[in-house]
């Protein structure tokens, strides 16, 4: 497991933005999806989010993820239970021009 300190040195996952969205919509079950290269940081990210989002359950998608268009296929039953899917990536979706 990588530490959150290692994470901050390399990436900005905009965790405050994620927390804000979770609280704004009062999400209770959140699925986090990471590309393979960032999966070692997944538990550190969940621990940080849990500190700021009391009462929220976080799940980590350990299936493949090849980019923002690669949303997990959850199945109808699980799809109904997940309030929010957050895809975490290496790069910004919309680069600054």
N, C-alpha and C positions, 0 to 999 in steps of 0.2 A: 504494500500500500504506500502510495506517495503521500507526503504531507501537504497540508494547505499552504505552508510556506513555499514549498517547491512550486506549487501551482501559481501563486501570486508573482513569483519571479519570471514566469514564462507567459502567462495568459491572463486575460481579463474576461471572465465568464459573465460579467454583469450580474452577479448574484443579487445585488440590491434591486435591480430591475425585476428579477424573478420574484423576489420576496414581495415587492410592491404589487405585482400582478396577482400573486397568490392571495394576499390580504385584501386587495381591491374586490376580487370576485369571490372571496371566502371559499377557495378551493380546499378540499379536505384530503383528496388522494391525487398525488402528482407522480407522473412517470417521467424519469429523466433518461434521455437517450444520448449516448456518447459514441463517437467514432472509436475504433479500436485503439488508436494511439493515446486517447485520453481516458480510457477505461481505468487505468491505474489510479486516477484521481477521483473516481466516482464516489467512493465512500467518504473521502475528505470533503467533497462538495456537499454530500447529504448531511454530514455532521454540522457543517456551517449553516445550512438551510434549516435544520431542526432547531438550532439555537434561536433562530429569528422567527420561526413559524411554528409556534406551539400548537399541538393538536392536529398537525398535518402528517399524513403517512406518505413517505417517499419510497418509490420503487425504482430500481435501476434496470433498464433494458440491456440484457447482455447478448442479445442477438446482434446480427450485423447492422452496420450503419455506414452507408457510403455517400452521405451527403444529406442536405436538407430535404430533398424529395423522397428520401428513403424512410418513410414513416412506418412504424412497426404495425404489423398485422396482429391485432389483439384478439379477434373473435368477438362476436356480438355480446356475450355475457360480460367479459372483461371491459369491453369498450364502454358499456353503460356505467361501470364503476369508476373509471378514470375521469377525473375532472379536468386535468390539464396535462398535456404532453409538452415537455421542454426538450428541444434538441440543442445540445451544446456542441459547438464546433471550434475549429482552429481559427477560422477567418470570419470576418464580417460578411453578412449576406449581401449588403449593399455597400460597396466601397465608397469612400469619400472622394469626391472629384474636386 
